[in-house]
């Protein structure tokens, strides 16, 4: 007996769904691991970069409260594939939210963000009291 192509595709989709269900069991969801970020520090700033390929600034929000930086938004598939069936998905789609703890006091009024080429860059200026102080030693 031969399977028709639609039945074969449906069985393959079901297999992928089941594989995904069991491969993610016990792991954090994509909403807590996406987007991928890097955090850099110098004496004046913390700089957070987040990979958001295909996102638009209108679909991303940033909040900072109680030393927690939160990046949230919605990652949508390109319009050119909206009516297609996914064969393999490695990039996150749908709503996401990622919160990270910031280990130093930040000057809230000077936080800024920019977005270009799929990279969100958030600059968090350190508060004056959090910056390292150089102490001059006086000779006696």
C-alpha positions in Angstrom: 0.0 0.0 0.0 1.3 3.4 -1.0 0.8 6.5 1.1 -0.4 9.6 -0.6 1.8 12.7 -0.3 -0.6 14.6 2.0 -0.8 11.7 4.5 3.0 11.4 4.4 3.4 15.2 5.2 0.9 15.0 8.0 2.8 12.0 9.6 6.1 13.9 9.2 4.6 17.0 10.9 3.2 14.9 13.7 6.7 13.2 14.2 8.4 16.7 14.3 5.8 17.9 16.8 6.4 14.9 19.1 10.2 15.2 18.7 9.9 18.8 19.7 7.7 18.0 22.7 10.1 15.5 24.1 13.3 17.2 23.2 12.2 20.3 25.2 10.9 18.4 28.2 12.6 19.8 31.4 14.3 22.7 29.5 13.6 26.4 29.8 11.2 27.7 27.2 12.3 29.8 24.3 10.7 32.8 26.0 13.3 32.7 28.8 16.3 31.9 26.6 15.6 34.3 23.7 17.0 36.7 22.7 20.6 35.8 23.0 22.5 38.6 24.8 25.9 39.7 25.6 26.8 42.1 28.5 29.9 44.3 28.5 31.2 46.7 31.1 33.6 49.5 31.4 34.1 52.0 34.2 31.2 54.2 33.1 28.6 51.8 31.5 27.1 48.4 31.1 26.2 47.7 27.5 23.7 44.9 26.6 23.5 43.7 23.1 20.7 41.4 22.0 20.3 39.5 18.7 16.8 40.1 17.2 17.1 39.0 13.6 14.1 40.2 11.5 12.6 42.2 14.4 11.4 45.8 14.2 11.8 48.3 17.0 8.0 48.7 17.1 7.7 45.1 18.2 10.3 45.3 21.1 9.9 46.9 24.5 12.6 47.6 27.1 11.9 48.2 30.8 14.3 48.8 33.7 13.0 48.5 37.3 14.5 47.3 40.6 17.9 46.5 38.9 16.1 44.2 36.4 16.4 44.9 32.7 13.6 43.3 30.7 13.5 42.9 26.9 10.2 41.8 25.5 8.4 41.6 22.2 7.0 39.6 19.4 9.1 37.8 16.7 7.0 37.2 13.6 7.9 35.1 10.6 8.7 37.0 7.4 5.5 37.8 5.4 6.8 35.7 2.5 6.4 32.5 4.5 3.1 33.2 6.5 1.1 30.8 4.4 3.7 28.0 4.3 4.1 25.0 6.6 7.3 25.0 8.6 9.6 22.1 7.9 12.3 23.1 10.4 12.3 26.0 12.9 15.4 27.0 14.7 14.7 30.8 15.1 12.2 31.7 17.8 8.8 33.0 16.7 6.0 34.4 18.9 6.1 36.4 22.1 9.3 36.6 24.1 10.5 38.1 27.3 14.0 38.0 28.9 14.9 39.6 32.2 18.5 40.0 33.5 19.7 41.3 36.9 22.0 44.3 36.7 24.7 44.1 39.3 25.3 47.8 39.8 23.4 51.0 40.4 22.3 52.7 37.1 21.5 56.3 36.3 17.9 55.7 35.0 17.6 59.0 33.3 20.5 58.3 30.9 19.6 54.8 29.7 19.4 54.7 25.9 18.9 52.1 23.3 19.5 51.7 19.5 18.5 49.1 17.0 20.2 48.3 13.7 21.1 45.2 11.6 19.1 42.9 13.9 21.1 44.0 17.0 19.5 45.8 19.9 22.1 47.8 21.9 21.1 49.1 25.4 23.6 51.4 27.2 23.1 51.6 31.0 25.2 54.4 32.5 26.5 53.6 35.9 25.4 55.9 38.7 28.2 58.1 40.1 28.3 56.3 43.4 28.8 53.0 41.5 31.8 54.1 39.5 35.2 53.1 40.8 37.1 55.9 42.6 40.8 56.5 42.3 42.3 57.4 45.6 45.4 59.6 45.6 48.1 58.7 48.1 49.7 61.7 49.7 53.3 61.6 50.7 54.2 62.6 54.3 
